[in-house]
Amino acid sequence: MPVRILLADDHLMFRQGLRRLLEADPELEVVGEASDGEEACKLAAELKPDVILMDIHMPHMDGVQATRQIIQQDPEAKIIILSMSRQKEYVVDAIKNGARGYFLKESSVFDLIQAIQTVVRGETILEPTLAQRVLQEFRQNTTRHRRRAELLNVLNDREIQILRGVAHGWTNQEIARRLGVSEKTIKNQLSIIFRKLRLENRTQAAIYALQKGLVPLEEVSLDD
């Protein structure tokens, strides 16, 4: 029995061309075509395809949004994102939202067919260069979560909020206003934070917050 495929892409010529190439393989059958994310969600529910090939940039609802909605309705749905973009953010976002694979449109049809077969077996498929980027992102996220967990063993939630404020370059008055407490309270708690972390000044505190993943580099202020 052939693998039943749903194509979702807003370019008609691309869908038609891909359909002809895929159906040249007797083990594959294109059972439907969608021109946008909303239609892809509707056809996925109606047709129950074995695999959905989903463009990432489409009108009304993009491929990642459609993927998330389809997975919410059917957690076992097998979706491969097709895209021209190598941006790590797109790849990571697609995988986080339930896609089983992310494939570049510039790839060969032979490789795409192999990817379809891999996903049908319940595996996840990424091109090697993209896979490396995704693994790096998840490693960084894991490291950030571990560092935050370690930090929670030392500071409480309020102290972490204050430390984050220091890293953003906010004054004690600004931090106090944002947290709804007095400036004196912030000053006292900062003394406690510095003592707990063995820090001497606000610059060291900002660097510490950066190292622990509390704020991204571009948001850190190192003005003491």
C-alpha positions as CSV (number, residue, x, y, z in Angstrom):
1,M,0.0,0.0,0.0
2,P,1.6,3.4,-1.0
3,V,2.5,6.1,1.4
4,R,-0.3,8.7,1.3
5,I,1.1,12.3,1.1
6,L,-0.5,15.7,1.6
7,L,1.3,18.6,-0.1
8,A,1.0,22.1,1.4
9,D,2.6,24.9,-0.5
10,D,1.3,28.2,-1.8
11,H,3.1,27.9,-5.2
12,L,1.0,25.9,-7.6
13,M,3.8,25.1,-10.0
14,F,6.0,23.7,-7.2
15,R,3.1,21.5,-5.9
16,Q,2.4,20.2,-9.4
17,G,6.0,19.5,-10.2
18,L,6.7,17.8,-6.8
19,R,3.5,15.7,-7.2
20,R,4.7,14.4,-10.6
21,L,8.1,13.6,-9.2
22,L,6.8,11.8,-6.1
23,E,4.1,9.8,-7.9
24,A,6.8,8.5,-10.3
25,D,7.5,6.2,-7.4
26,P,4.8,3.5,-7.2
27,E,5.2,3.4,-3.4
28,L,4.0,7.1,-3.0
29,E,0.6,8.6,-3.6
30,V,-0.3,12.3,-3.3
31,V,-3.8,12.4,-1.9
32,G,-4.3,16.1,-1.5
33,E,-2.9,19.6,-2.1
34,A,-3.2,22.7,0.1
35,S,-2.3,26.3,-0.8
36,D,-2.1,27.7,2.7
37,G,-1.8,26.7,6.3
38,E,-5.5,26.8,7.1
39,E,-6.3,24.5,4.2
40,A,-3.5,22.2,5.2
41,C,-5.1,21.8,8.7
42,K,-8.5,21.1,7.2
43,L,-7.2,18.5,4.7
44,A,-5.0,16.9,7.3
45,A,-8.1,16.2,9.4
46,E,-10.2,15.0,6.5
47,L,-7.6,12.9,4.6
48,K,-5.5,11.5,7.4
49,P,-2.3,11.3,5.2
50,D,0.7,9.2,6.3
51,V,3.0,12.2,5.7
52,I,2.5,15.9,5.2
53,L,5.1,18.0,3.3
54,M,4.6,21.5,4.6
55,D,6.0,24.7,3.2
56,I,7.1,27.1,6.0
57,H,6.1,30.4,4.3
58,M,2.4,30.4,3.4
59,P,-0.5,33.0,3.6
60,H,-3.1,33.0,6.3
61,M,-1.2,30.5,8.5
62,D,2.5,29.6,8.1
63,G,3.9,26.1,8.1
64,V,5.0,26.2,11.8
65,Q,1.6,27.4,13.0
66,A,-0.2,24.8,10.8
67,T,2.2,22.1,12.2
68,R,1.4,23.1,15.7
69,Q,-2.4,23.0,15.1
70,I,-2.3,19.6,13.3
71,I,-0.1,18.1,16.0
72,Q,-2.6,19.3,18.7
73,Q,-5.4,17.5,16.8
74,D,-3.3,14.4,16.0
75,P,-0.1,14.0,18.0
76,E,0.9,11.1,15.7
77,A,0.8,13.2,12.5
78,K,4.1,13.0,10.5
79,I,5.1,16.4,9.1
80,I,8.2,17.3,7.1
81,I,8.8,21.1,6.7
82,L,10.0,22.1,3.2
83,S,11.8,25.4,3.0
84,M,14.4,27.4,1.2
85,S,15.7,28.8,4.5
86,R,18.7,27.4,6.5
87,Q,18.0,29.8,9.4
88,K,18.5,27.9,12.7
89,E,15.5,29.7,14.2
90,Y,13.1,28.2,11.6
91,V,14.5,24.7,12.0
92,V,14.3,24.7,15.8
93,D,10.9,26.3,15.9
94,A,9.5,23.6,13.5
95,I,11.0,20.7,15.5
96,K,9.7,22.2,18.8
97,N,6.2,22.4,17.3
98,G,6.1,18.8,16.3
99,A,7.6,18.5,12.8
100,R,9.4,15.2,12.2
101,G,11.8,16.7,9.8
102,Y,13.0,19.8,8.1
103,F,14.1,19.6,4.5
104,L,15.6,22.1,2.0
105,K,13.8,22.5,-1.3
106,E,17.1,22.5,-3.1
107,S,17.6,18.9,-2.1
108,S,17.2,16.0,-4.5
109,V,13.9,14.2,-4.9
110,F,15.7,10.9,-4.1
111,D,16.8,12.4,-0.7
112,L,13.3,13.6,-0.1
113,I,11.8,10.2,-0.8
114,Q,14.3,8.7,1.6
115,A,13.3,11.3,4.2
116,I,9.6,10.4,3.7
117,Q,10.3,6.7,4.3
118,T,12.4,7.6,7.4
119,V,9.5,9.6,8.9
120,V,7.0,6.9,8.1
121,R,9.1,4.5,10.2
122,G,8.6,6.9,13.1
123,E,12.1,8.6,13.0
124,T,13.1,12.2,12.6
125,I,15.0,13.4,9.7
126,L,17.2,16.5,9.3
127,E,20.0,17.2,6.8
128,P,23.4,16.9,8.5
129,T,24.2,20.7,8.4
130,L,20.8,21.5,9.8
131,A,20.9,18.8,12.4
132,Q,24.2,20.2,13.8
133,R,22.6,23.6,14.3
134,V,19.6,22.1,16.0
135,L,21.7,20.0,18.3
136,Q,23.8,23.0,19.2
137,E,20.6,25.0,20.1
138,F,19.2,22.2,22.3
139,R,22.5,21.8,24.0
140,Q,22.6,25.5,24.7
141,N,19.0,25.4,26.0
142,T,19.9,22.4,28.3
143,T,22.9,24.3,29.6
144,R,20.9,27.4,30.3
145,H,18.2,25.4,32.1
146,R,20.9,23.6,34.2
147,R,22.5,26.8,35.1
148,R,19.2,28.3,36.1
149,A,18.4,25.3,38.2
150,E,21.8,25.6,40.0
151,L,21.1,29.3,40.5
152,L,17.7,28.5,42.1
153,N,19.6,26.5,44.8
154,V,21.3,29.8,45.8
155,L,18.9,32.6,45.1
156,N,15.1,32.8,45.5
157,D,12.8,34.0,42.7
158,R,12.7,37.6,43.9
159,E,16.5,37.7,44.1
160,I,16.8,36.4,40.6
161,Q,14.4,39.1,39.4
162,I,16.6,41.7,41.1
163,L,19.8,40.2,39.5
164,R,18.1,40.3,36.1
165,G,17.3,43.9,36.6
166,V,20.9,44.7,37.5
167,A,22.0,43.0,34.3
168,H,19.6,45.1,32.3
169,G,21.3,48.2,33.8
170,W,18.3,49.3,35.8
171,T,18.9,51.5,38.9
172,N,17.7,50.4,42.4
173,Q,14.8,52.8,42.0
174,E,13.8,51.3,38.6
175,I,14.0,47.8,40.0
176,A,12.0,48.8,43.1
177,R,9.3,50.4,40.9
178,R,9.0,47.3,38.6
179,L,8.8,44.9,41.6
180,G,6.5,47.1,43.7
181,V,8.8,47.4,46.7
182,S,10.9,50.1,48.3
183,E,14.3,51.2,47.1
184,K,15.7,50.4,50.5
185,T,14.4,46.8,50.2
186,I,16.2,46.5,46.8
187,K,19.4,47.9,48.3
188,N,19.3,45.4,51.2
189,Q,18.5,42.5,49.0
190,L,21.3,43.4,46.6
191,S,23.7,43.2,49.5
192,I,22.4,39.7,50.3
193,I,22.8,38.7,46.6
194,F,26.4,40.0,46.4
195,R,27.2,38.1,49.6
196,K,25.6,34.9,48.5
197,L,27.3,35.0,45.1
198,R,30.6,36.5,46.4
199,L,30.3,39.4,44.0
200,E,31.7,42.9,44.6
201,N,29.7,45.2,42.3
202,R,26.9,45.5,39.8
203,T,29.2,44.8,36.8
204,Q,30.2,41.5,38.2
205,A,26.5,40.8,38.9
206,A,25.6,41.6,35.3
207,I,28.3,39.2,34.0
208,Y,27.2,36.5,36.4
209,A,23.6,36.9,35.1
210,L,24.8,36.5,31.5
211,Q,26.9,33.4,32.4
212,K,23.8,31.8,34.0
213,G,21.6,32.5,31.0
214,L,19.3,34.9,32.8
215,V,19.6,37.5,30.1
216,P,20.9,37.5,26.5
217,L,24.2,39.2,25.7
218,E,22.6,42.1,23.8
219,E,20.5,43.1,26.8
220,V,23.3,43.1,29.3
221,S,24.6,46.5,30.6
222,L,28.1,46.5,32.0
223,D,28.2,50.1,33.2
224,D,29.0,50.1,36.9
